[in-house]
Amino acid sequence: MLDIKVINKNADGSFRVEPCGCENNITVYDVRFCARKMCSPEKITVEFNIPYVGAFSVWNSGCGLVRNILPDWRPEHQVSKSRLASGIPIQSVISQDGSNVFTLSVTDAKTPIEISTGSEEAGKSCLCRVSFFAEPVGQLVEYKTQIIIDERKIPFYEAIKAAAERMRQGKQVVPDAARMPMYSTWYNYHQNINDDELIEECKRAYELGMRSIIIDDGWQTDNNGGGYSYCGDWQVCQHKIKDMRSFIDKIHNIGMKVILWYSVPYVGRRSDVWEHFQGKYLDSEENEQNCLDPRFPEVREYLAGIYEKAASEWELDGFKLDFIDAFEFTEYSDKVSAERDFDSLEDAIECLLSEITARLKQTNPDIILEFRQSYIGPVVTQYGNMIRVGDCALDAFINRVGVLDLRMTSGKAAVHSDMITWNADETNESVSKQLIAVLFGVPQVSVKLAEITKEHRSVLKFWLDFWIENQNVLLDGKLKIYNPEANYSMAEAELNGKKICVCYSRNIVDYSGGNLTAVNGTGESFIALRGNGKIKYIICDCMGANIESGIKDIKDIAVFDVPQSGLLIAEGEG
């Protein structure tokens, strides 16, 4: 067992960390804080050392592209920050071959927690710190959770997935529509939307395989200047959408569902309700926009009522609920009002999400709810059924990493890409790479379909057709992810003898029989298969055109000339 030291004990009560058991290289420690009376505990930190043997990289849900091991004395050393509305309390240390060295997690995904791992030079070890109540919390008299250290020599993605599943609460129900490609208005229109134009775009999107439109910011305001100072009233801007119900009916008649954007916490100074909610904001009332405080029942009722009314009156199919991670305490947050029925912000956020979900599902049991990074944890994902990568326009690299990160921790929720967009002068291969980057998630597309070239339309059609045909393998197959230290050089999914492998920077693919599709998402023009036996193969370009086919006898390694953004389809012969 580890020697766990409590660095800063809380004067408000007793704090203990005790070993609970070790089985199959998974060690569990019980954590308990007992207050002398109701209090808001100050931050408590524990630390311990684990030998740094075989460690090469680090992962947490907020690490982005920074995955190297850092010394503990560096102020930016790897820290996993989590609370109900942001992040996940998991920190994983990984070997170069992709095996788990150890994965450190806390089973409480609601309370603000920080987990850090930094190299400790003198002892050649990893100095691990876990901080509880890392941000202000509501009053409590007792707190219990567990620290879990998983040292199994298994693939890193399996250890991370297992840690997330230990925290998951409730059953995840995902409507089929959340698992189909979607059209988004954001990167192509921003706030400058028009109902007649969007109806025509929906017709084009449907032909390409998209089955929902996400109508983003702009539908609720005449102002197109950005920002959120006009948010809060949620009335339709009739210069943009003349009649919301009629507009939605027309889109439904095309065969598409409608998802509408709302910024959940924000109320702007220029809204009619700005004055009404004075005293019930989390930040300074001098701001141009502010975050509502969900600890007030009136706030929760207002928000849930708006969404329920929209779903019922307009027959909406879903909601893009934005900025839930912006619910945060500040120095201006209320501390004394008797109108609040919660002291804990995290509990209030969960209550808000629970109330919204329950009321919307009464209206439509298959309601679609989109959340996005960083509110992605196991508690909130029992409410949101599609989880999107954070905004990264034009950045296939970040989109790829985000999709694969989310696939490890989101359970059954439909993981969505950030909206795919591109410059009109891009090559067909580069457009393809935007789509190839997110094949293991559900693609969202945000270009004006009326304005893309005929070739770009063919590229989009091919890859969306490919994705739809292989949806069950890509989303439900056994997922393997390679080289986290290189932000994933390759990923593959396999289901019922069919494997799809996407090469991002690594071109060597293992083949052991069955049906294989290898996608060339690298900057090179080849893919090498490693295996033995005779195969039938087809090579296609980025628009699906067959450019070569034949039979080849593989002995150890065989190299195939596959163009960038092309595919190699192989099947055992005989």
N, C-alpha and C positions, 0 to 999 in steps of 0.2 A: 504494500500500500504506500501511497505517496505521503510525504511530509507536507501537509497543507497548513500554511501559516495565515492567520487573520491579520491583515496589515493595519486596518483602522477599524477598531471595534466601535459599535454605536453606543453612545451613552444612554440611549433610550431603552435598551433592553439587552438580552443575552443572544449571542449568535454562535451556532455550532455547525461544524461540518464533520460528519462521521461516516466511515466506510459502511456500506450496506451489503456489499457482496461483489464477487468477481466470477464470471462464467464466460467461457469461450473468448477470453481476452477482452471482455467488456467489463469495466469496473464502474460501479455505481456508488456515489456518495450522497447521503441525505444532507440537505441544507435546511436549517431551521432558525428563524428569528422570532423571539418571544419578547414583546414589549411590556414594560411595566404598566403602561396605560395606552390608550389610543394615541397614535402619533404618526407623523409622516417621517419615516426613517431617513437618516442621512446615508450617503453612499458608504457601502461596506465592500472592501476588496480582500480577496484571498489570493495567495500566490503559491506556486509549487514548481518544481523542476522536473522535466522529463528528458532523458538523454536524447541528444540530437544524433541519431544513427540512421543513415539512409535518407535523411530529409533533403529535398531539393526545391520544393515550391510550397506555397501556401494558398489556401482558398477560403474565402467567405463570401456571403451574398452581396457584399458591397465592394469587393476588391477591384472590380473592373478589369483593367489590363495590368495592374500591378500585382504580381504573384510571386515575387522573389522573397527570400528570407531576409529579414532586416534585423539589425541588432536592437536589443531592448532599449538602449539609451537614445535611439533616434526618436524624435517626437512623433514622426509619422509611421512608426512601426505598426505592423499589421494589427488592426483592431476591428473586430466585428461589433457593430453597434445595432441593437435591436430593441424594439418595443412592439406593441400590438400593431401599430400602423406603419411600421417600417422595419425592414430587415428580418433576420432570423438568427437566433443565438447558436451559431455553428461556426467553428474554426477548424479547418482540416489541414494537416501537414502531410505532404505527398512525396513519394520517391520519384526518381526520374523515369522509372518504368510504369508509372501510373498507379502503383500500389499505395494503399493507405498506410502511412506511418502511425499516425494517431489522429482521431477526430474527436475534438472536445466540444461538447454541447451542454446546454442547460434545457431541461424539459419545459420550463416556463417561457412561453413565447409572447406573453403579454407585458410583463413588468420590464421597465427599461434596464437593460443589461449590456455590459461591455465585456468582450473576451479578447485578450491579446496574447500573441505568441511572438517572442523575440529571442534572438540568439543571445545566450549569456556566455561571454567570452572566456571567463576564468574557468568555468566548469564544463565548457564545451557541451552545453545543454540548452534546452528551450525553457526560458522563463515564462511560465503561463500565469496570467492574471485573469480573474473573473471578478467583475464588479457588479454588485446588486444595487438597485435603486440608483442607477447611474444618472437619472434625471429625476426631478421632483415627482413624487407619487402621492396618492391619496392616503388618508389616515388608515391605519390598520393596527391590530393588536397581535397578530401572528402571521407568519409567512413561511411557507414550505415549498421546496422544489428539490430537484436532484441535479447534480453534476454527473455527466456520463463521459467516460473516456473509452473510446473504441480503438483498440490496437490490433484488430484482426488484419491479417495480410490479404486483403481483398481489394478489388478495384476501387479507386477513390470515390467514383460516382455511386457505388453501392453503399459505402459508408455514409456519405452525405445524405443519400436518399433515406437510409434507415434512421438517421438522426432526425430528419424532418418528420418522418412518419410517426416517431415516438411522441411528437408534440401534437399531432393532428387531432382535431376534435370534430366529431360529427361526420356525417356521410356527405360526400361530394356528389352532387347531381349535376350533370352537364348536358344541356340540350343539344341535339344533333346540329342545330343551326350554328352553335358556337364553334363547331369543328369544321366549318366550311369557309373558303376564302371570302374576304370582304373587301368592299370598296370604301375608302375614306375620303372625306372632303378636305382634310386639313392642309396637307402640303400643296395641293393643287389650287385651292381656293382661299385658304385662310378664312377670314370672316366675310369675304365677298361672295356669298352664295346667292343662287337664284333658283326658285323652284322649277320653272320650266326647263332650264338647262340641266338640272339634276335629274329630272325624269328621263331626259334623253340619254344622259350618262348611265343611268340605271339599265336602260335597254341594252346599251353596249356592254356594260359589266356583266349582265346576265348571260349574254352570248359567249362571254369569255369564261364563265364558270363561277362567277361571284354570286353569292346568294343573300348578302345583306349589305346595306349601306349604313355607314356611320356618319351622321350629320354632326359635324364638330362645331366648335365655337363660331358664333356669328348669327345664328338663327334668332337670337333673343335680343339683338341690339342693332340700331341704325349706325352706331359708331364702329368704324373699321380700323381704329388706331391701335388695337392691341390693348393689353392690360385687362384688369378685371374691375375697373371702377364702375362699370354698368351692370355687374352681376348682382343677382339677388331677387329680382322680381319674377324672372322667368316667364315673361310674356312674349308671344310670338311677334317678331318684327314683320309687319304685313307688307312692307316694301320688298321683302325677300321671299317670304312664304305667305301667299295671299290667304290660304285657308289650310291650316295644318292637317285637319282630318281628311279633307279632300285630297291633299297632296300625298298623305300616307296611303290612302285607298288606291291611288293611281300606281304607287310603287308596289303595293301588294298585288295588284292586278298583273304587274310584270312578272311576278314570282319571287320578289325580293322582300326581305324583312328590313325593318327600320330601327336603328339604334340612335338615340339622341344624347348629345353631350350635355353634361351639367358639371360645373365646378362646385363640388359639394360644400366646402367650408366658406367660400368667399362671398362676402357682401360688399358691394362697392359704394363709395360715397355718393355717387350719382343715381343710386337706386332709390325707389320710393320707400323701401323698408329700412334704409340705413338708420334713420332716427329711431324707429320702433325697437331695434335691438340694442340700443345703447345700454351699456352695462353688462351685455351678454356676449362680449367679444373676448378673444384670447390675447389680443395685441392692442397696441396704442390706437385710440380712436382718432388720432391725428393722421393716420395712414390714408392713402387713397382707396385701399380695400382692406378688409379685415377678415379674420377667421371667426366664425361663430363658435361659441362654447357649447359643446353637446352635453355638458353636465346639467344644462337647464332643460327641463322637459318641454318647455315651449319651443326651444330650438329644434329638438328632435321631432316634435309634432309638425312643425312648419316644414321641415325638409321632407319627411316621410309623406306628408300630405300632398306636397307639390308633385312628387314622383307618382304617387298613387293616382292623383287626378289626371296627370298626363297619360299614364298607361291606360286608364279607363276611357277617358274622353277621346283620345286620339288613336287608340288601339296600337300603341307602341309595342314593339317586340323586345326592346332592350334599352339599357342605359349605359352610357360611358360615364362612370362616376369618377371624376378627376380630383386630384389633389387631396386625397384622404390623408396622405402623409404630412400635409400642412397643419393638421391639428396638433399644435404643440404649446406647452406652457411657455409664457414669457413673464417678465417682471410685472406686466400689466394684468395678468390673469386674475380673476376674482378669487378671493380667499375667505370671504365672510358672508356672502349672500345666503339668506334662508330660502331663496327660491330654487336653489340647486337641489337635485335629489341624488347627485353623485359627488363625491370628493375626488375619486380617481378618474383621471382623464381617459385612461385606457379602458376602464370599465364602461365609461360613457360612450366611447367610440364603438365598442362592441354592442352595446345596447342599441345605439343608432342603427348600425348595420343590420342587427337582428330585426328591428322594427321595420326598416325599409324592405328587407327581403321578405318578411312574412306578409306584409301588405301587398307587395307587388305580386307575390306568388298566388295570392288569393284572386287577383285579377287575371293573371296568366301564369300557370304552373311552369311553363317553359320560358319564363323571362330570362333574357340574356343580360348579364352584369359584367362589364369590363372594368377590371382594376389594372394597374400598371406598376412597374418598378417605381418606388421601393416598397409599396404596401403589398407584400407578396407572401407573408408568413402563414404558417399552418392554421392560425386562428382566423385571419381574414379570408383565406381561400375557402372556407366553408360557406362564405356568402358570395364572393365573386366566383363566377364559373369560367371566365376567360381572363387570363393574366398576360399582359402585354409588356414587351421590352420598352424601356424608357426611350424618349425621343432621341433619334440619331439619324436624321435625314441624310441620305446619300452615303451613309457609312455602313457598307456591307460587313465590315470587320466587327464593329460593335454589335450589329444586329445578330450576327452569327454567335458571338460569345454570349450575348444576352439570352438568346433562345436556348442554348445548351445549358447555361446556368439555371435557367428557370425550369427546364425539364427535370433537373435533379431534385427539385424541392417542391414542385407544385402539385404532386399527387395526380389525381385524375382531371384537374382543371385543364382547359384547353389553353396551351401556351401559344400566344400570338406574337408575330414579328412586329417591330415598329413598321410604320407605313412605308412601303417600298416606293421610291420615286427615282427619277433619273433625268439627266440633261438630254434635250432632244438630239444633240450631236453625238451621243454615246454610240459606241459600236454595239453590234448585236451581242457579242460575247460579254461586254461589260454589263449590259442590261441583264443578261442571263445570270451573271455573278451576283447581282442583287437578289435574285430569286433563289439561286443555289444556296446562298448563305443561310437561308431560313427554311430549308426543306423539312427540318425536324420540328417546325412549328407551323401554325396556321398563318398563311400569308395575308397581309393587308396591303392593298394597292392604292396609291394616291397620286395618280397622274390624270390629266384631262384626256380621256380616251378619244375624244373627237379630234384631238390635235396630234396624237402620236403617229409616227410613220407606219406605213403598211408592214415594213419589216419588224419594227418593234412590236406591233400588234401580233404578228406571227410568233415572235419569241414569247410574248406573254401568254398567248393561247397555248403554245406547246407546253410550257412549264406548269401552267395551271392544270392543263389536262393530265400531265404526268403526276402532279401532286394529288389530284382527285382520284386517279386510278389507283394510286399507291397509298392512299390516306391511312388505311388500317395498318400497313407496315410502318409507315413513318411516325404515326402517333401512338400505336399500340404495341409495336414490336419491341423486343428486348433491345434496349439502347446501350451501345458502348461508345465511350468518348475517349479520345487519345490525346496525350500531351497537353495537359492543362497549363504547364509552364510556357508553352508556345501558343496559348489561347486557342487550343484545340486544332491540331493538324488534320484530324480526320474523325468522322463519326459514322456509325453504322447502326442500322436497325434490322432485326430479323424476326420473321413471323411465318410459321407454317412452311418452312423450307425456302422462303424467298428472302433474300438479303439485299438491302440497298445501302451502299457505302458511298459517302461523299468525301472526296479528297480535297482538303483546303490548302495544305502545303506539303503533305506527305503523299507520295504517289504509289507506294507499294501496298497492294491489297491482298490479303490472304484469301485463297479460294479452296474450299474443301468439298465442293459439290453443290448440287441444287441450282437454283436460279439466282444469279447475281447481277445487279445493276450497279456499276461504278460510275459516279459522276465526277468529272474533272473540273473542280473548282479552283485549281492551282493556276499559277502563271506559266506552267510548262505545257507542252503538247504531247504528253505521253502518260500512260498508266501501266504499271507493271503488276502482273498477277504472280503470286507466289503459291505454288502447289504442284500437284502432279496429276496427269491424266489428260484425256482428250476432251476438248470443249468445242461447241459451236458458239460463234460470237457474231455480234453485229456492232458496228461503230456508227454513231449518229452525231450530227452537228448540233449546234445550240437551238435549231428550229425543228429538230427531229428527223431531218433528212438522213436516209441511210447512205453512208459514204463508203462503207466497206463491210463485207461479211465473209465468213469462211469457217474452216475447221482448223484447229491448232492443237498440237500435242505439247502440253506444258511439262517441262522438266525443271523443277526448282523454280526458276523465274522466267517469265516470258513478257516481253515489252510490246505494247500495242501503241500505235500512233493514234492518239485520241486528241482531237483539237481542244483548245481551251473552251470550257463550258459545254463540251460534248459528253457523250455517254458511251460506255462499253457495256454491252449486255451479253452475259455468258451463261451457258447451260451445259451440263455434262452430256457428253456424246456416248451413247451406248451404256 
